[in-house]
Amino acid sequence: MDEKPDIVKVQVDQKIEKNTSTKALQIKIDNNKSVIVYNHISGYILNALMKAVFPNDN
C-alpha cells in the first residue's frame, strides 16, 4: 500500500480579504484597562503579551 497524504479541497463561497483584521480575543485586565488581540498575530508577540499581562503564571 502506498502512503499518500489525504488532500481535501475546500472551497468557500465568499471571498475573504487578506488584509481584514477581526478581533480574536479581549482580556479585561482592570476596571479601565483591557487588551484586544486581533487575528493573524505572530506567536512570539502573543507569547510576550501573555507574559506581560500574566507575569506570575508559568
C-alpha positions as CSV (number, residue, x, y, z in Angstrom):
1,M,0.0,0.0,0.0
2,D,1.3,3.4,-0.9
3,E,1.3,6.0,1.8
4,K,-0.1,9.1,0.3
5,P,-1.4,12.1,2.3
6,D,-5.1,12.8,2.1
7,I,-5.7,16.1,0.4
8,V,-9.1,17.7,0.8
9,K,-10.1,20.6,-1.3
10,V,-12.2,23.2,0.5
11,Q,-14.0,25.9,-1.5
12,V,-15.5,28.9,0.2
13,D,-18.3,30.7,-1.5
14,Q,-17.4,34.2,-0.1
15,K,-14.2,35.9,-0.9
16,I,-12.1,36.5,2.1
17,E,-9.9,39.7,2.1
18,K,-6.4,39.0,3.3
19,N,-6.0,42.4,4.9
20,T,-9.1,42.3,7.0
21,S,-8.5,42.2,10.8
22,T,-11.0,40.9,13.2
23,K,-10.9,40.8,17.0
24,A,-9.9,37.3,18.2
25,L,-9.6,37.9,21.9
26,Q,-10.2,40.6,24.5
27,I,-8.8,40.3,28.0
28,K,-10.1,42.6,30.7
29,I,-7.2,43.5,33.0
30,D,-8.6,46.1,35.3
31,N,-11.7,48.2,35.5
32,N,-10.4,50.7,33.0
33,K,-7.9,48.5,31.0
34,S,-8.3,45.8,28.5
35,V,-6.1,44.1,25.9
36,I,-7.5,43.3,22.4
37,V,-5.8,40.7,20.2
38,Y,-6.6,40.6,16.5
39,N,-6.3,37.6,14.2
40,H,-3.0,37.0,12.4
41,I,-0.9,37.9,15.4
42,S,2.6,36.3,15.4
43,G,3.1,33.7,18.0
44,Y,6.1,35.3,19.7
45,I,4.2,38.6,20.0
46,L,1.3,36.8,21.6
47,N,3.6,34.9,23.9
48,A,5.3,38.2,25.0
49,L,1.9,39.8,25.5
50,M,0.6,37.0,27.7
51,K,3.8,37.1,29.8
52,A,3.3,40.9,30.3
53,V,-0.3,40.5,31.2
54,F,0.1,37.5,33.4
55,P,3.7,37.8,34.8
56,N,3.3,35.4,37.7
57,D,1.7,32.5,35.8
58,N,4.1,29.9,34.2
